[in-house]
Every structure is written in structure tokens, then in C-alpha cells.
């Protein structure tokens, strides 16, 4: 009854979202910083990956625990791929270079004003999402990180990730990208 009422309410408020995109049976775990260690929360999810991690990142810094967990996943043979905002590689302590050095393929979403995603889709079954950036500083902020165990939700996030991939450009070197990005900002 509740899901049917929620479906109708969401459809009325936002008719662009198909009611069929709602997923029932999802298990959700939440983490709130600064009270909880959301980097460890994400690290455990990344550590359970068996095949693939699709990452969307606005902020991504070394020392966050997240970059290091993604590198460990790559070293274990997990297919880790990243789409980042155009400013992400140029930020101080950006984790993009470390991920690229580890062999993680990276694309830059330069079509959006801001690629503000903070998502991971793990093995097509688990989604991490919330306000929590993949940065060291996020741990001190009032943030949330949600782990949603649902193949339906993961499929929706993975489809959106692939849509953004189709309009993103491949990242090669920080020096090349940041020089281009600063010239375009002028």
C-alpha cells in the first residue's frame, strides 16, 4: 500500500520519473559524518567488490581512504572506472593522478556545469550515494552516505553513469588537463 501511494505521489510530483523506476525490496544502510566513519563504511563496500566499480566523483582526494580502497580494488583485479568533474584533477591533493597511475581508466565530464555525482555502483548490485564527497575533508562535515543493496537501483545508477561516460572525455595527464581546463575558464 505504502509503495503504491509513494509511486503515485512521485509520479504526480515528477512525471519524468517513470513509476517503474522505483525499486522495492532494497536494503539500505546509512552512515552520517562526522559522527561515524563513512570512509571506512565505503572501504568495506569497495572491499567486497568482486567484478566492477563504476565511480562518479566531484571531489576525490588522496588520504581520504576512498582513493586508497579503489586502488586496492584495482590491484585485486576489480574493473574500477571513474568519471570525474572537470575541476577534480586540478584540485589540491586530487586522487585522480594516483588512480590513473594505478591503471584506473578515468574520464572527465566536461559537458555539465558541475559533475556533482558522488556515486559508486559495485557489481551491478550495490550503490553508494549521498552528499559525502570522496575526500579527506568530508569526514569533518555533516554528510550522509547511503549504501543501497538493490540490483534495480544499481542498474539505474549504472545506466546514468554510462550516459555520462558517452559525453565525457578521456583523462590522460593532469598537466594536460589542468592547463586546458584553466585556459577554458578564462
C-alpha positions in Angstrom: 0.0 0.0 0.0 2.7 2.5 1.0 4.8 1.8 -2.1 1.8 2.3 -4.4 1.0 5.6 -2.7 4.6 6.6 -2.9 4.7 5.7 -6.6 1.6 7.8 -7.3 2.9 10.7 -5.3 6.3 10.7 -7.1 4.7 10.3 -10.5 2.4 13.3 -9.8 5.3 15.4 -8.5 7.8 14.5 -11.1 6.1 12.9 -14.2 9.5 12.5 -15.9 10.4 9.7 -13.4 8.7 6.5 -14.5 6.9 4.8 -11.7 8.6 1.5 -12.8 11.9 3.0 -11.8 11.0 2.7 -8.2 12.6 -0.3 -6.6 11.1 -2.4 -3.9 13.0 -4.8 -1.7 16.0 -2.6 -1.4 18.1 -2.9 1.7 19.6 0.4 2.9 22.4 1.1 5.3 23.3 4.7 6.2 26.4 6.5 7.5 26.5 10.0 8.9 29.6 12.0 9.4 31.2 13.4 11.4 29.7 11.1 14.0 30.5 7.9 12.0 33.5 6.9 9.9 31.9 7.0 6.4 35.3 6.4 4.7 35.5 3.0 6.5 31.9 2.4 5.6 32.7 2.9 1.9 36.0 1.0 2.2 34.1 -2.1 3.4 31.7 -1.9 0.4 34.6 -1.4 -2.0 36.5 -4.3 -0.3 33.5 -6.6 -1.0 33.6 -5.9 -4.8 34.1 -8.9 -7.0 34.0 -7.6 -10.5 33.3 -3.9 -11.2 33.1 -0.5 -9.5 31.7 2.5 -11.5 32.6 5.7 -9.7 31.2 9.2 -10.2 33.2 11.9 -8.3 33.0 15.6 -7.8 35.6 15.6 -5.0 38.3 12.9 -4.8 41.4 13.4 -2.7 44.4 11.3 -1.6 44.3 10.4 2.1 40.5 10.0 2.1 40.7 6.3 2.4 38.4 6.0 -0.7 41.2 6.6 -3.2 43.3 4.0 -1.5 40.4 1.5 -1.3 39.8 1.9 -5.0 43.5 1.3 -5.8 43.5 -1.8 -3.6 40.4 -3.0 -5.6 42.1 -2.4 -8.9 45.2 -4.3 -7.6 42.8 -7.2 -6.7 41.7 -7.3 -10.4 38.4 -5.4 -10.0 37.4 -3.3 -13.0 37.4 0.2 -11.5 36.4 3.1 -13.7 35.9 6.7 -12.8 34.1 9.7 -14.3 35.1 13.0 -12.5 34.2 16.6 -12.7 36.4 18.9 -14.8 37.8 20.5 -11.7 38.6 17.3 -9.8 42.1 16.5 -11.4 43.2 20.1 -10.7 42.3 20.2 -7.0 45.0 20.2 -4.4 45.7 16.6 -3.3 43.5 15.2 -6.0 43.4 11.4 -6.1 42.9 11.3 -9.8 46.6 11.0 -10.6 47.1 8.2 -8.1 44.2 6.3 -9.6 45.4 6.9 -13.2 48.9 5.6 -12.2 47.3 2.5 -10.7 45.7 1.8 -14.1 42.1 3.1 -13.4 40.6 4.5 -16.6 39.4 8.0 -16.0 37.0 10.2 -17.9 36.2 13.9 -17.3 32.6 15.0 -17.6 33.2 18.4 -19.1 29.7 18.8 -20.6 27.9 19.5 -17.3 28.3 22.8 -15.5 29.3 20.6 -12.5 29.5 16.8 -12.4 28.4 16.7 -8.8 28.0 12.9 -8.6 29.2 11.1 -5.5 28.3 7.6 -6.5 29.7 4.1 -6.8 27.9 1.1 -8.4 29.5 -2.1 -7.2 29.0 -5.4 -9.1 25.7 -4.1 -10.5 24.0 -4.8 -7.1 25.1 -2.2 -4.6 25.1 1.6 -4.9 26.9 4.1 -2.6 25.5 7.6 -2.9 24.8 10.7 -0.8 26.2 14.1 0.0 29.6 12.6 1.0 32.4 13.5 -1.4 35.2 11.0 -1.8 37.5 13.5 0.1 39.5 13.6 3.3 37.7 16.8 4.4 34.2 15.1 4.0 34.8 13.2 7.3 34.7 16.5 9.3 31.5 17.7 7.6 27.9 16.9 8.3 27.3 14.5 5.5 25.5 11.3 4.6 26.5 8.2 2.7 23.9 5.6 1.8 24.5 2.0 0.7 21.6 0.6 -1.2 21.6 -3.1 -1.9 19.3 -3.4 -4.9 20.1 -4.6 -8.5 17.3 -2.3 -9.8 18.7 0.8 -8.1 22.3 -0.2 -9.2 21.0 -0.6 -12.8 19.6 2.9 -12.8 22.8 4.4 -11.4 24.9 2.4 -13.8 22.8 3.5 -16.8 23.2 7.1 -15.8 27.0 6.6 -15.3 27.1 5.2 -18.9 25.1 8.1 -20.2 27.7 10.5 -18.7 30.5 8.3 -20.0 29.2 8.8 -23.5 29.6 12.5 -23.3 32.9 12.6 -21.3 36.5 12.9 -22.5 39.3 10.6 -21.6 41.8 11.8 -19.0 45.4 11.2 -19.7 47.7 13.5 -17.7 46.9 16.1 -15.0 49.3 18.6 -16.6 47.5 18.4 -19.9 44.0 18.5 -18.5 44.5 21.3 -15.9 46.2 23.5 -18.4 43.3 23.1 -20.8 40.7 23.5 -18.0 42.3 26.7 -16.8 42.5 28.1 -20.3 38.8 27.4 -20.8 37.9 29.0 -17.6 39.3 32.4 -18.7 
